[in-house]
């Protein structure tokens, strides 16, 4: 994928140079430019169509990939971030708060990676600690109390695996979220926007509907970890990614997710505003008010949904 991206970048530069040359020399090269632009469009389309699971994983991990806060700023109005789990501390790798989707008050939870090395260190590279999951659950229970729908943006490589996180109850925090979300009496939509990995993703993805961006991934662990466990060889990650069925297309085919949101040509990072518009329009189509009025039925459907998924995975 990187070689193809390099070829596309080089051709883009050539087209721009030809435009400048034509302008400086006052010569008409419009026919030549048109041919090169058609070739460029074809190359971009081929790159997207031919992405392998490992290519999609690489794309989902790019530092340029839009984060939860990028989408929150563009999709919602009046976002007020709330902090802390009321037990230990605030976890910057999970952001959450209240906002409006159009005229509808909603609660938003997002797993947040950094935009640079310094911010990544502060946000623990998007790997939540137990207090992050407890903060998320606190805000979800608050949403239930005030009858606000919950919208989650999922993007963790996994939950924090460190000793401190384990000592503070990492496994219990994830398990409690799973248990509580199954019966949470308010609508829930979860959207995988990048790399949805392991229990870090699962703790926020028990929802009425799970959506994935076209080039995002969602898996029980990283392909590198899978290869290390299965073959004792992390270098076979590409092979593992193929076997694991981590792409949105594979998961939709198996019935494990509900919707794939198309990304702009080249990926979400190429047109953040366009991607945010697609997500917002999709959210505005969700009948949240009707779901809230029939919340008992919605909760039953959510429970049965995950019973079926569990039965499918056992087969």
Secondary structure, 3 states (H helix, E strand, C coil): CHHHHHHHHHHHHHHHHHHHHHHHHCCCCHHHHHHHHHHHHHHHHHHHHCCCHHHHHHHHCCCCCCCHHHHHHHHCEEEEECCCCCCCCCCCCEEEEEEEECCEEEEEEEECCCCCHHHHHHCHHHCCCHHHHHHHHHHHHHHHHCCCEEEEEECCCCCCCCHHHHHCCHHHHHHHHHHHHHCCCCCEEEEECCEEEHHHHHCCCCCCEEEEECCCEEECCCHHHHHHHHHCCHHHHHHHHHHHCCEHHHHHHCCCCCEEECCCCCCHHHCHHHHHHHHHHHHHCCCHHHHHHCHHHHHHHHHHHHHHHHHHHHC
